[in-house]
Amino acid sequence: MKIYTLKTKQYLPISIEKAWEFLSDPKNLKTITPEYMKFEVVSGADRKMYPGQIIQYIVTPIAGIKNKWVTEITHVKNKEYFVDEQRFGPYSLWHHKHFIKEIPGGVEMEDIIDYKIPLGILGQLIHPMIVKPRLKEVFEYRKKKLIELFGTIETKASNEIIFV
């Protein structure tokens, strides 16, 4: 059973209040998801995030195949972090921690995602060819959209995406 980890950091020149307002609104996920994925919130995005919130999506990540994805917001600490966990969807495990903290001139956003691919050894074989590149592409898109929306902190050299 191989569990993969994806870590990202991004630095934005906005207040912690503005960052939290954007990130804690589930409707904004569509804005930072590539259009080809045809991301659609089906239910559960009518409020800011709260522990126990169930959000249902339809997403089309590969070859036009629609997937239903259901996540639960399990933890929320105002203006610091929230955690979403997949309850139903394409992964055997998806545990996504979102952290934000104030830094000089803005905020640091950090994501840590622990995930497992289904299908055992076959899943491990397709991970480097399909899943890992697709996840990197999705988070690169997100980084680009957030820069378009809010700008970036040029003094920070690393807006990084790391697979462990």
Secondary structure, DSSP 8 states (H G I E B T S, - for coil): ---EEEEEEEEESS-HHHHHHHHT-GGGGTTTS-GGG--EEEES-SSS--TTEEEEEEEEEETTEEEEEEEEEEEEETTTEEEEEEEESS-SEEEEEEEEEEETTEEEEEEEEEEE-SSHHHHHHHIIIIIHHHHHHHHHHHHHHHHHHH---TT-----EEE-
